[in-house]
Amino acid sequence: MAAASGAGELCLEATDCGELKQSIQEMFGSRGRGDTRDTALRLARQMLERNRRLLALLEASAEIEFDGSEHVLCLRTGTCVGAIPLVSPLTSRYDYALVVHPRFPWPGLGPVLAETGWRVVPQPLSLPLLRRSARKVPRWVLAVMVLARLEALLKALERRFEMVEEVRRAPRGRVRWSEYAHRHLVRAGFLEVPCVFADLRDDRHLRSAVRYCLELEIRSLETQREYGPFVAFLIAWAERLRSAVQDAPPRAPSPLMLDAWLRRPMRSPSFEEGIQAIEWTIEERGLAGLSNLEGIPWSLPMEQFFEAWVEAILAHVARRTGAVQKTGRRRETVVPIRWEPAHAGTQTALIPDHWLEWPWGTLIVDAKYKRHWEELEWRDRSDWSEALREDHRRDLLQVLAYAGLASGEQVIACLVYPCRPETWQSLEARGRLFLKAHVPAHGRSVQLWLTAAPLWPAAERYATPWVDEILHERAA
């Protein structure tokens, strides 16, 4: 993690669930009046005060610390990746930026997105464009957002009356008799009646703009095929949308036309977002993090993304073991908490992430997008920090509380953490992929499992050890 600065600009780069420390003197020492440490410290405090709300959009926080020799800006990131502009204390403009990269590489996240059914995708933020960023976000990431918005736009496209000029076999509306007499009757075109009438049609200009953007996206995605087979899925998605507007000739809308669309009364959020996606495509905008050009602020909650990936793995497990699968995403695992009085409690329900159920038992899985697995696996227990112990203890108590919701005699409560593919392969080869413990419970068997899932494609491959463990427990 590093901070890159330019003329009047600053771009802080970090990874999720990480920490970045940057010298305040290096950031502001040569920019403030007098070039003193006090001036740099004052500017840093102003920067934090003006940007706390923006940092919270990426679940990031920052504070000023003294390391014994100088003051440093300590930036801590959460489980959200993306890019946001920051206000400069020197100019009071959005001249600074923060880019949070996923700690797992983009080449693996793309295929994983495809295997999860694109349930969790990057979302743009309603913030000013970033003025400076780095070249690390692939173009297909923006294509996912654009295609999703264009699809929603086409579904919500309003129909409106338009004045249509058409030659018909029977009169409709106003007939252009002079044209009929001089151009059609003279060549015996008795059933060629030129008419002008109002017809209820989809907005043909907007459909033309959508088709124009889709063709640009298809050409752009053709250059991204090296990222994996999932790009072919995106191309097929774009071609499917293009076929829905095949009757409209591709035409780039003018700025006046875009402005007129955005001023329409009673416009829906999907309509506005679709017009915004058209504008991005025409202006060749990229997500912040793609290039040194102005970029679009965006965010991707990696915690939700990891939960969707675990759901995809467990779907294979459920099919191969005959389980009934329920998910918190679909509100199928909600168990309400009834307080007396009703307004007393802050927690109103328990919602396990995933739930697999068989006649003989229940598996409850809670996905945690944290660094715990790497640290628990490779560090000696004596090296665990107090913060790590406390955080892990909270995870254990949470999943054990979920275990109390199951009514069967055999219950498995499982915590699953992300890891790298090479870590998963090493654990599998050594037989350490599942760590198990028995929890004393009166009248039934309760087990606690700890395991990991790599953020890399091949959900069916990663489901195999789960199936083996479950079948082993059933036989026992």
C-alpha distance (Angstrom), angle and dihedral (degrees) to the residues before:
residue distance angle dihedral
M1 . . .
A2 3.78 . .
A3 3.76 143.3 .
A4 3.77 119.6 -123.1
S5 3.77 120.4 -161.5
G6 3.76 134.0 -168.6
A7 3.77 138.9 172.2
G8 3.78 102.5 -38.6
E9 3.80 90.9 -25.4
L10 3.78 136.3 98.9
C11 3.80 130.5 -169.5
L12 3.80 117.0 -169.8
E13 3.81 113.8 -158.9
A14 3.80 124.2 -164.3
T15 3.80 141.3 149.7
D16 3.78 126.0 -117.0
C17 3.82 119.4 -86.7
G18 3.78 88.4 17.2
E19 3.77 144.2 110.0
L20 3.79 131.4 -121.9
K21 3.79 124.4 -167.1
Q22 3.78 119.6 -166.4
S23 3.77 129.3 -179.6
I24 3.80 111.1 -111.7
Q25 3.79 90.1 -153.0
E26 3.81 90.1 57.9
M27 3.80 91.3 47.2
F28 3.80 99.4 47.2
G29 3.79 108.8 1.8
S30 3.80 95.7 102.2
R31 3.80 96.6 35.3
G32 3.76 106.0 57.8
R33 3.77 126.8 80.7
G34 3.76 109.6 -85.5
D35 3.85 92.1 10.5
T36 3.82 90.6 -117.3
R37 3.80 129.9 150.0
D38 3.79 89.9 -116.3
T39 3.79 90.9 56.8
A40 3.82 92.3 48.9
L41 3.81 90.5 48.5
R42 3.81 91.5 49.3
L43 3.82 91.6 49.9
A44 3.82 91.3 48.7
R45 3.80 91.1 52.1
Q46 3.80 90.4 49.3
M47 3.79 89.9 50.1
L48 3.81 92.3 53.0
E49 3.80 93.2 46.1
R50 3.82 92.9 52.0
N51 3.79 96.2 44.2
R52 3.81 106.7 41.2
R53 3.81 92.2 100.6
L54 3.81 91.5 48.5
L55 3.80 93.1 47.8
A56 3.81 89.7 52.4
L57 3.82 89.2 62.2
L58 3.82 87.4 70.3
E59 3.81 93.4 36.7
A60 3.80 88.6 -110.3
S61 3.80 128.5 139.9
A62 3.79 133.1 -171.7
E63 3.77 138.1 -165.4
I64 3.77 138.7 170.1
E65 3.80 117.1 -107.2
F66 3.78 134.7 -180.0
D67 3.81 112.9 -132.6
G68 3.81 95.5 -168.5
S69 3.78 97.3 -88.6
E70 3.80 106.8 40.7
H71 3.79 144.0 -3.3
V72 3.79 116.2 -90.5
L73 3.78 134.3 -170.1
C74 3.81 107.7 -121.1
L75 3.82 111.8 -158.9
R76 3.81 118.4 -171.8
T77 3.80 119.7 -167.9
G78 3.79 128.8 -155.9
T79 3.80 132.8 -154.6
C80 3.82 95.6 -63.6
V81 3.82 123.5 95.1
G82 3.78 127.3 -164.4
A83 3.78 142.2 87.6
I84 3.80 133.2 -81.1
P85 3.81 135.5 176.4
L86 3.79 118.8 -115.7
V87 3.78 129.4 -152.6
S88 3.80 115.3 -111.8
P89 3.82 114.8 -133.1
L90 3.81 87.7 -147.4
T91 3.81 99.2 56.1
S92 3.85 103.8 12.7
R93 3.82 86.3 -130.5
Y94 3.81 131.1 112.6
D95 3.81 93.5 -93.9
Y96 3.82 95.8 131.8
A97 3.80 129.4 67.4
L98 3.79 142.6 -167.6
V99 3.81 120.3 -149.4
V100 3.82 117.2 -172.5
H101 3.80 113.0 -166.5
P102 3.83 124.7 -160.9
R103 3.79 111.9 -103.9
F104 3.80 87.5 -135.2
P105 3.84 112.9 69.2
W106 3.82 122.9 -99.7
P107 3.84 94.1 -124.5
G108 3.81 87.9 67.9
L109 3.80 97.2 40.4
G110 3.80 93.6 58.4
P111 3.81 96.8 61.3
V112 3.81 89.5 40.9
L113 3.81 89.4 55.2
A114 3.80 88.7 53.5
E115 3.83 93.5 48.6
T116 3.82 90.9 51.2
G117 3.80 90.3 54.9
W118 3.82 93.2 -111.0
R119 3.82 89.5 -77.3
V120 3.81 93.3 145.9
V121 3.81 115.1 36.2
P122 3.83 135.1 160.2
Q123 3.79 113.5 -77.2
P124 3.82 126.3 -153.2
L125 3.79 118.9 -123.4
S126 3.79 125.4 -134.4
L127 3.78 93.9 -118.7
P128 3.83 135.6 112.9
L129 3.79 116.6 -78.7
L130 3.78 117.8 -89.1
R131 3.76 114.7 -108.2
R132 3.78 97.4 -155.2
S133 3.77 135.5 21.7
A134 3.80 144.4 145.3
R135 3.81 132.7 -92.8
K136 3.79 101.5 -110.1
V137 3.82 110.4 100.3
P138 3.83 113.4 86.8
R139 3.80 119.7 -129.1
W140 3.81 94.5 -117.7
V141 3.82 90.5 68.5
L142 3.81 90.2 68.1
A143 3.82 90.3 42.2
V144 3.82 89.7 61.5
M145 3.79 90.2 55.9
V146 3.81 94.2 44.5
L147 3.82 94.6 49.0
A148 3.81 92.7 47.6
R149 3.81 90.6 51.6
L150 3.80 94.6 45.6
E151 3.80 90.4 49.8
A152 3.81 90.7 52.1
L153 3.80 89.8 46.6
L154 3.80 92.4 53.9
K155 3.81 91.2 48.6
A156 3.79 91.8 51.0
L157 3.79 96.7 38.0
E158 3.75 107.5 138.9
R159 3.78 120.8 -132.1
R160 3.80 116.5 -130.7
F161 3.79 139.1 178.7
E162 3.80 113.5 -97.6
M163 3.79 130.7 -177.8
V164 3.79 105.2 -112.7
E165 3.81 127.6 -165.6
E166 3.78 109.9 -154.7
V167 3.82 140.5 153.6
R168 3.82 107.1 -125.2
R169 3.78 137.5 -179.6
A170 3.83 90.7 -124.8
P171 3.81 131.0 31.7
R172 3.80 118.4 -91.7
G173 3.78 127.4 173.5
R174 3.80 113.1 -26.1
V175 3.81 116.6 0.1
R176 3.78 119.9 -147.5
W177 3.76 95.5 -137.1
S178 3.80 96.2 176.6
E179 3.80 91.5 54.7
Y180 3.80 90.0 43.9
A181 3.82 91.7 53.8
H182 3.79 98.5 42.9
R183 3.83 102.0 37.2
H184 3.80 108.1 26.0
L185 3.83 109.2 25.9
V186 3.80 93.2 50.1
R187 3.83 88.9 63.0
A188 3.82 95.1 39.5
G189 3.79 94.6 -101.3
F190 3.78 93.4 148.8
L191 3.84 92.8 154.8
E192 3.81 94.9 46.8
V193 3.80 102.6 95.2
P194 3.86 116.2 173.2
C195 3.82 107.6 -142.0
V196 3.79 138.7 179.0
F197 3.81 115.0 -155.3
A198 3.80 143.6 148.5
D199 3.80 113.2 -102.3
L200 3.81 131.0 -176.7
R201 3.81 104.3 -121.4
D202 3.76 140.8 149.5
D203 3.79 113.1 -93.8
R204 3.81 100.0 -83.3
H205 3.83 93.9 -166.5
L206 3.79 91.2 53.9
R207 3.80 91.6 46.1
S208 3.81 88.8 51.8
A209 3.81 90.0 52.2
V210 3.81 91.3 49.2
R211 3.79 91.4 51.5
Y212 3.81 90.9 47.9
C213 3.82 90.6 52.9
L214 3.79 93.1 45.7
E215 3.79 91.4 54.1
L216 3.80 89.8 50.7
E217 3.81 90.2 50.0
I218 3.80 92.4 49.4
R219 3.80 91.7 51.9
S220 3.80 90.2 48.1
L221 3.82 93.7 48.3
E222 3.79 91.1 50.5
T223 3.82 86.4 68.5
Q224 3.84 91.3 52.5
R225 3.80 99.3 60.0
E226 3.80 92.5 110.6
Y227 3.82 89.2 72.1
G228 3.80 90.8 72.3
P229 3.81 146.8 -80.5
F230 3.80 91.2 -63.8
V231 3.82 88.5 75.6
A232 3.81 87.6 65.8
F233 3.81 86.8 56.9
L234 3.81 89.8 53.7
I235 3.80 90.5 49.4
A236 3.81 90.4 50.2
W237 3.81 89.0 48.6
A238 3.80 90.9 52.6
E239 3.82 92.1 46.5
R240 3.80 90.6 50.5
L241 3.79 90.0 54.0
R242 3.79 90.8 46.0
S243 3.80 90.6 55.3
A244 3.81 88.2 58.1
V245 3.82 89.9 61.3
Q246 3.79 96.9 34.5
D247 3.81 91.0 122.2
A248 3.82 91.8 62.0
P249 3.82 119.0 78.6
P250 3.83 112.8 -124.5
R251 3.78 110.1 -103.6
A252 3.80 131.5 162.8
P253 3.81 111.3 -125.4
S254 3.78 119.5 -126.6
P255 3.83 121.5 -120.1
L256 3.81 88.5 -108.1
M257 3.80 90.2 54.9
L258 3.82 92.3 49.5
D259 3.79 90.1 49.6
A260 3.82 91.4 49.1
W261 3.82 91.5 52.0
L262 3.80 91.4 51.1
R263 3.82 90.3 50.9
R264 3.78 94.8 55.3
P265 3.81 114.9 124.6
M266 3.82 119.7 -115.7
R267 3.81 93.0 17.4
S268 3.81 116.5 167.3
P269 3.84 125.7 -130.7
S270 3.83 90.2 -110.7
F271 3.81 89.4 53.8
E272 3.81 92.7 52.1
E273 3.81 92.5 45.3
G274 3.81 90.6 49.2
I275 3.81 92.0 52.4
Q276 3.79 88.8 48.5
A277 3.83 89.9 53.0
I278 3.82 89.6 51.4
E279 3.80 89.3 51.7
W280 3.83 92.0 49.9
T281 3.80 91.1 51.8
I282 3.79 95.6 47.1
E283 3.80 93.2 47.0
E284 3.84 90.1 44.3
R285 3.79 92.0 -125.3
G286 3.77 118.9 176.9
L287 3.76 132.6 -157.9
A288 3.75 112.1 -90.9
G289 3.78 105.1 -92.7
L290 3.81 93.7 44.1
S291 3.80 102.6 89.1
N292 3.78 144.7 -18.5
L293 3.80 89.4 -91.4
E294 3.79 120.9 96.0
G295 3.78 108.7 -69.2
I296 3.80 137.4 -159.2
P297 3.83 116.1 -105.8
W298 3.80 110.4 -121.1
S299 3.78 144.6 163.6
L300 3.81 138.5 -156.3
P301 3.84 119.3 -167.3
M302 3.80 102.2 -138.2
E303 3.81 92.2 -167.8
Q304 3.81 91.1 62.5
F305 3.79 89.8 41.0
F306 3.81 91.6 54.9
E307 3.81 91.4 47.1
A308 3.81 89.2 54.0
W309 3.82 90.1 49.9
V310 3.82 92.6 51.1
E311 3.81 87.8 48.7
A312 3.82 89.5 55.1
I313 3.83 90.8 51.0
L314 3.80 92.8 47.3
A315 3.82 90.6 49.8
H316 3.82 87.5 65.5
V317 3.80 89.9 45.9
A318 3.81 91.4 51.7
R319 3.81 93.3 50.1
R320 3.80 93.2 48.9
T321 3.81 96.1 45.6
G322 3.80 100.5 36.2
A323 3.80 94.5 -115.5
V324 3.78 128.6 155.9
Q325 3.81 106.7 -122.3
K326 3.79 123.0 -149.1
T327 3.80 127.6 177.0
G328 3.75 136.6 -161.8
R329 3.81 88.6 -136.5
R330 3.81 89.4 68.8
R331 3.83 91.3 41.1
E332 3.81 90.3 -115.8
T333 3.82 95.3 128.7
V334 3.80 99.6 48.1
V335 3.81 114.5 134.4
P336 3.84 111.2 -177.2
I337 3.79 122.1 -137.1
R338 3.81 113.6 -140.1
W339 3.79 113.7 -151.2
E340 3.79 128.2 -164.7
P341 2.98 106.9 -114.5
A342 3.80 95.7 25.7
H343 3.83 95.3 -132.8
A344 3.80 94.6 52.2
G345 3.80 101.1 84.5
T346 3.78 129.5 70.8
Q347 3.82 96.0 -161.7
T348 3.81 110.1 64.9
A349 3.82 100.6 177.4
L350 3.79 146.6 8.3
I351 3.81 112.9 -124.1
P352 3.83 116.2 -175.9
D353 3.80 112.7 -158.4
H354 3.81 96.5 -130.8
W355 3.80 136.2 8.5
L356 3.83 128.0 -170.9
E357 3.78 117.2 -172.9
W358 3.81 132.8 -167.6
P359 3.82 130.7 170.7
W360 3.80 88.5 -103.8
G361 3.82 100.4 44.6
T362 3.80 153.3 -28.1
L363 3.81 134.6 -102.6
I364 3.81 116.1 -157.4
V365 3.82 115.3 -169.1
D366 3.80 126.9 -167.6
A367 3.83 115.6 -169.8
K368 3.80 115.6 -146.8
Y369 3.80 119.7 -170.3
K370 3.79 95.7 -154.3
R371 3.78 138.9 117.4
H372 3.79 92.7 -113.1
W373 3.79 98.4 109.4
E374 3.79 96.3 56.5
E375 3.81 90.6 46.8
L376 3.81 96.1 43.2
E377 3.79 92.6 47.3
W378 3.78 101.0 44.6
R379 3.81 103.5 29.7
D380 3.76 125.4 77.5
R381 3.79 112.6 -113.9
S382 3.79 90.4 -116.0
D383 3.84 89.4 59.3
W384 3.80 94.8 57.7
S385 3.78 111.7 118.0
E386 3.79 120.4 -127.8
A387 3.82 89.9 -114.6
L388 3.82 90.6 53.6
R389 3.81 91.8 49.1
E390 3.79 92.5 49.4
D391 3.80 94.5 45.8
H392 3.80 92.0 48.2
R393 3.83 90.8 46.9
R394 3.83 89.6 55.6
D395 3.82 90.1 51.2
L396 3.80 91.0 51.5
L397 3.80 93.8 48.1
Q398 3.79 91.1 48.8
V399 3.80 96.2 52.1
L400 3.82 91.4 43.1
A401 3.81 88.6 53.7
Y402 3.80 87.1 54.4
A403 3.82 89.5 51.4
G404 3.78 88.6 61.5
L405 3.81 89.2 63.3
A406 3.83 93.7 65.4
S407 3.79 116.9 92.2
G408 3.82 99.6 -161.2
E409 3.78 126.6 100.4
Q410 3.81 93.9 -118.5
V411 3.82 117.9 52.4
I412 3.80 129.7 173.1
A413 3.82 117.6 -165.1
C414 3.81 111.1 -165.3
L415 3.81 133.8 -170.8
V416 3.81 114.7 -161.1
Y417 3.80 123.7 -166.6
P418 3.83 131.1 -173.2
C419 3.78 121.1 -105.2
R420 3.78 140.7 167.1
P421 3.83 120.2 -87.8
E422 3.80 92.6 -113.5
T423 3.82 90.5 52.6
W424 3.81 91.2 51.3
Q425 3.81 92.3 48.6
S426 3.81 91.4 49.6
L427 3.81 91.9 49.6
E428 3.80 91.9 48.1
A429 3.81 92.3 49.6
R430 3.82 91.0 50.9
G431 3.81 94.8 44.0
R432 3.80 92.4 -117.6
L433 3.80 99.6 115.3
F434 3.82 92.2 109.8
L435 3.79 123.2 42.5
K436 3.81 110.4 -164.1
A437 3.78 136.9 -166.3
H438 3.80 133.4 176.5
V439 3.80 116.3 -130.9
P440 3.84 116.0 -154.3
A441 3.80 109.9 -115.6
H442 3.78 129.7 166.0
G443 3.78 112.8 -110.6
R444 3.80 99.5 -7.4
S445 3.79 144.1 59.8
V446 3.82 117.1 -105.7
Q447 3.79 119.8 -178.3
L448 3.79 129.6 -174.1
W449 3.82 117.7 -147.6
L450 3.80 129.2 -170.4
T451 3.80 118.6 -166.7
A452 3.80 143.7 147.1
A453 3.80 138.1 -127.1
P454 3.81 122.6 -159.0
L455 3.79 119.3 -131.2
W456 3.77 91.4 -127.1
P457 3.82 129.2 105.5
A458 3.84 124.3 -88.4
A459 3.81 105.0 78.8
E460 3.81 91.7 174.0
R461 3.81 90.6 54.7
Y462 3.82 91.7 52.8
A463 3.81 91.0 46.8
T464 3.83 92.8 63.0
P465 3.85 97.2 78.3
W466 3.82 89.3 48.0
V467 3.81 90.2 53.2
D468 3.81 91.7 48.3
E469 3.81 92.7 50.1
I470 3.79 93.4 46.5
L471 3.81 93.6 48.8
H472 3.80 89.2 48.3
E473 3.82 91.2 53.3
R474 3.79 91.0 47.8
A475 3.82 92.0 51.9
A476 3.80 91.5 48.0
